[in-house]
Amino acid sequence: MTVLFSKKCELALQATLFLSTKNDKEIYNALDVSKELKVPKEFVSKMLQSLTDSGIVGSKKGKNGGFYLARKPNKIKLIEIVNAIDGDKIFKNCVLGFPNCSNENPCPVHNKWGKIRDDAYKMLNEETLEELKEKTARKLLTL
């Protein structure tokens, strides 16, 4: 069950992490990525196109085309991927969906959620794909 991110955002994080583990000169098509992550190719194609539109992933058209990271892994923070796919509403809106939730008018979980939300944002804003490459490579072996 996803708590913070949409399924598309989860896949975007996984796909960019996957690409970060590979040689930056290689191009991977949506089928390659879908097989590696064990998700439908059509879903991968749409998500990678969204990441291409945002400048995180690059693409090459044609018979030998595919996708690659548009920048070095140490220059891509996880928060950029989240913002490209889901935006930043999870970090700004009430987790329970109450309108006008604020410090002055908190929802029942406002204070506890605020700390979790802030910690999650901080981690996503600090971590780069480079820092997670080795852990990602090990994880991909278990899929």
Contacts in CASP RR format, 6 or more apart in sequence:
PFRMAT RR
TARGET T0000
AUTHOR 0000-0000-0000
METHOD contacts of the structure
MODEL  1
MTVLFSKKCELALQATLFLSTKNDKEIYNALDVSKELKVPKEFVSKMLQS
LTDSGIVGSKKGKNGGFYLARKPNKIKLIEIVNAIDGDKIFKNCVLGFPN
CSNENPCPVHNKWGKIRDDAYKMLNEETLEELKEKTARKLLTL
2 10 0 8 1.000
4 90 0 8 1.000
4 120 0 8 1.000
5 13 0 8 1.000
5 82 0 8 1.000
5 85 0 8 1.000
5 86 0 8 1.000
5 90 0 8 1.000
6 85 0 8 1.000
6 86 0 8 1.000
8 43 0 8 1.000
8 46 0 8 1.000
8 47 0 8 1.000
8 50 0 8 1.000
8 85 0 8 1.000
8 86 0 8 1.000
9 81 0 8 1.000
9 82 0 8 1.000
9 85 0 8 1.000
9 86 0 8 1.000
11 37 0 8 1.000
11 39 0 8 1.000
11 43 0 8 1.000
11 44 0 8 1.000
11 47 0 8 1.000
12 47 0 8 1.000
12 50 0 8 1.000
12 51 0 8 1.000
12 81 0 8 1.000
12 84 0 8 1.000
12 85 0 8 1.000
13 78 0 8 1.000
13 81 0 8 1.000
13 82 0 8 1.000
14 37 0 8 1.000
15 33 0 8 1.000
15 37 0 8 1.000
15 44 0 8 1.000
15 47 0 8 1.000
15 48 0 8 1.000
15 51 0 8 1.000
15 57 0 8 1.000
16 51 0 8 1.000
16 56 0 8 1.000
16 57 0 8 1.000
16 69 0 8 1.000
16 76 0 8 1.000
16 81 0 8 1.000
16 129 0 8 1.000
17 129 0 8 1.000
17 132 0 8 1.000
17 133 0 8 1.000
17 136 0 8 1.000
18 28 0 8 1.000
18 33 0 8 1.000
18 36 0 8 1.000
18 37 0 8 1.000
18 136 0 8 1.000
18 140 0 8 1.000
19 28 0 8 1.000
19 33 0 8 1.000
19 57 0 8 1.000
19 67 0 8 1.000
19 68 0 8 1.000
19 69 0 8 1.000
19 129 0 8 1.000
20 69 0 8 1.000
20 73 0 8 1.000
20 76 0 8 1.000
20 129 0 8 1.000
20 130 0 8 1.000
20 132 0 8 1.000
20 133 0 8 1.000
20 136 0 8 1.000
21 133 0 8 1.000
21 136 0 8 1.000
21 137 0 8 1.000
21 140 0 8 1.000
22 28 0 8 1.000
24 68 0 8 1.000
24 69 0 8 1.000
24 72 0 8 1.000
24 73 0 8 1.000
26 68 0 8 1.000
27 60 0 8 1.000
27 64 0 8 1.000
27 65 0 8 1.000
27 66 0 8 1.000
27 67 0 8 1.000
27 68 0 8 1.000
28 66 0 8 1.000
28 67 0 8 1.000
28 68 0 8 1.000
29 65 0 8 1.000
29 66 0 8 1.000
29 67 0 8 1.000
30 41 0 8 1.000
30 44 0 8 1.000
30 45 0 8 1.000
30 48 0 8 1.000
30 66 0 8 1.000
30 67 0 8 1.000
31 41 0 8 1.000
33 44 0 8 1.000
33 48 0 8 1.000
33 67 0 8 1.000
34 40 0 8 1.000
34 41 0 8 1.000
34 43 0 8 1.000
34 44 0 8 1.000
36 140 0 8 1.000
36 143 0 8 1.000
37 44 0 8 1.000
37 143 0 8 1.000
38 143 0 8 1.000
47 85 0 8 1.000
48 57 0 8 1.000
48 59 0 8 1.000
48 67 0 8 1.000
49 59 0 8 1.000
50 84 0 8 1.000
50 85 0 8 1.000
51 57 0 8 1.000
51 58 0 8 1.000
51 67 0 8 1.000
51 81 0 8 1.000
51 84 0 8 1.000
51 85 0 8 1.000
52 58 0 8 1.000
52 59 0 8 1.000
52 67 0 8 1.000
52 70 0 8 1.000
53 84 0 8 1.000
54 80 0 8 1.000
54 84 0 8 1.000
55 70 0 8 1.000
55 84 0 8 1.000
56 69 0 8 1.000
56 70 0 8 1.000
56 71 0 8 1.000
56 76 0 8 1.000
56 80 0 8 1.000
56 81 0 8 1.000
56 84 0 8 1.000
57 67 0 8 1.000
57 68 0 8 1.000
57 69 0 8 1.000
57 70 0 8 1.000
58 67 0 8 1.000
58 68 0 8 1.000
58 69 0 8 1.000
58 70 0 8 1.000
59 65 0 8 1.000
59 66 0 8 1.000
59 67 0 8 1.000
59 68 0 8 1.000
60 66 0 8 1.000
60 67 0 8 1.000
60 68 0 8 1.000
69 76 0 8 1.000
69 129 0 8 1.000
72 130 0 8 1.000
73 128 0 8 1.000
73 129 0 8 1.000
73 130 0 8 1.000
73 133 0 8 1.000
74 128 0 8 1.000
74 129 0 8 1.000
74 130 0 8 1.000
74 131 0 8 1.000
75 128 0 8 1.000
76 128 0 8 1.000
76 129 0 8 1.000
77 124 0 8 1.000
77 125 0 8 1.000
77 126 0 8 1.000
77 127 0 8 1.000
77 128 0 8 1.000
78 123 0 8 1.000
78 124 0 8 1.000
78 125 0 8 1.000
78 127 0 8 1.000
78 128 0 8 1.000
78 129 0 8 1.000
78 132 0 8 1.000
79 121 0 8 1.000
79 124 0 8 1.000
79 125 0 8 1.000
82 88 0 8 1.000
82 124 0 8 1.000
90 117 0 8 1.000
91 117 0 8 1.000
91 120 0 8 1.000
91 121 0 8 1.000
93 101 0 8 1.000
94 101 0 8 1.000
94 107 0 8 1.000
94 110 0 8 1.000
95 107 0 8 1.000
95 109 0 8 1.000
95 113 0 8 1.000
95 117 0 8 1.000
96 107 0 8 1.000
96 108 0 8 1.000
96 109 0 8 1.000
97 107 0 8 1.000
98 107 0 8 1.000
101 107 0 8 1.000
101 110 0 8 1.000
102 110 0 8 1.000
103 110 0 8 1.000
107 113 0 8 1.000
END
